[in-house]
């Protein structure tokens, strides 16, 4: 009995979760801003038809700046931890489970 009640409650929650989507769309349409161009800034042909810099956002994503700052840290960890572990594992593949796929991935590094 308890499982049936739980199933009914879960079913009601899942089916009524999007019941306010139309109301939200109506309020969003009132604040609609027309795009600067009909072409996507990611489209390679947009350079011909529009100015992609004008279509880009005014402020860059802060996570992108965090990625720029942490990239050298990731390279340091790759060269000091990851690559030596791959080298050690390649010396005894049966002990460490080093496979042909691991060898291929390791050989494709720059």
matplotlib code that plots the C-alpha trace (Angstrom):
import matplotlib.pyplot as plt

x = [0.0, 2.8, 4.5, 1.3, 0.9, 4.5, 4.0, 0.9, 2.6, 5.7, 3.5, 1.6, 4.8, 6.3, 3.2, 2.4, 6.0, 5.7, 2.2, 3.4, 5.6, 3.1, 2.8, 6.5, 6.8, 4.2, 6.2, 9.4, 7.9, 7.3, 11.0, 12.1, 15.2, 15.7, 19.1, 21.7, 21.9, 19.9, 23.1, 24.8, 28.1, 29.4, 28.6, 31.7, 29.8, 28.6, 31.8, 30.5, 27.0, 27.4, 29.7, 30.2, 31.7, 28.5, 26.5, 28.7, 27.8, 29.2, 30.9, 32.8, 31.9, 33.9, 34.4, 36.4, 38.8, 39.0, 39.9, 42.7, 44.1, 44.0, 45.3, 49.0, 48.0, 46.4, 49.5, 51.7, 49.6, 49.6, 53.4, 54.2, 51.5, 49.6, 52.4, 54.8, 51.9, 51.3, 55.0, 55.2, 52.0, 53.4, 56.4, 54.2, 51.0, 49.6, 50.1, 48.5, 45.9, 47.6, 45.8, 46.3, 43.8, 45.8, 48.9, 47.1, 45.9, 49.4, 51.0, 48.6, 49.7, 51.6]
y = [0.0, 2.4, 1.8, 2.6, 5.9, 6.8, 6.0, 8.1, 11.1, 10.8, 10.6, 13.7, 15.6, 14.6, 15.4, 18.8, 20.0, 21.9, 23.2, 26.8, 26.8, 28.8, 31.5, 31.9, 32.1, 34.9, 37.0, 36.3, 37.5, 40.9, 41.4, 40.2, 41.8, 41.4, 39.8, 42.0, 39.5, 36.5, 34.6, 32.7, 34.1, 30.5, 30.1, 30.4, 32.3, 34.9, 36.9, 37.5, 38.6, 40.3, 41.5, 38.6, 41.0, 43.0, 39.8, 38.6, 39.4, 42.5, 40.6, 37.4, 34.4, 34.4, 30.6, 31.2, 33.5, 30.9, 28.3, 30.6, 31.0, 27.3, 26.0, 26.1, 24.3, 21.5, 21.3, 21.0, 18.2, 16.4, 16.5, 15.7, 13.1, 11.8, 11.2, 9.5, 7.2, 6.2, 5.5, 3.3, 1.5, 0.8, -0.9, -3.7, -3.7, -6.9, -5.7, -2.3, -3.1, -1.0, -1.7, -0.9, 1.9, 3.4, 3.2, 4.9, 7.7, 8.2, 8.3, 11.0, 13.5, 16.6]
z = [0.0, 0.9, -2.5, -4.4, -2.5, -3.1, -6.8, -7.0, -5.3, -7.5, -10.6, -9.6, -8.9, -12.3, -14.3, -12.7, -12.6, -15.9, -15.4, -15.1, -18.2, -20.3, -17.7, -17.5, -21.2, -21.3, -18.8, -20.6, -23.9, -22.4, -21.8, -25.2, -26.7, -30.4, -31.4, -33.1, -35.9, -37.1, -37.5, -34.7, -33.4, -33.5, -37.2, -39.4, -42.1, -39.7, -40.3, -43.8, -42.8, -39.5, -36.8, -34.2, -31.7, -31.7, -31.1, -28.2, -24.6, -23.0, -20.1, -20.4, -18.3, -15.0, -15.2, -18.4, -16.5, -13.8, -16.4, -17.8, -14.3, -13.4, -16.7, -15.6, -12.4, -14.5, -16.7, -13.6, -12.2, -15.6, -16.0, -12.3, -11.5, -14.5, -17.0, -14.6, -13.5, -17.1, -17.6, -14.5, -15.5, -19.0, -17.4, -15.9, -17.9, -16.3, -12.8, -13.3, -16.0, -18.6, -21.9, -25.6, -25.3, -22.5, -24.6, -27.5, -25.3, -23.8, -27.3, -28.5, -25.9, -27.0]

ax = plt.figure().add_subplot(projection="3d")
ax.plot(x, y, z, "-o")
ax.set_aspect("equal")
plt.show()
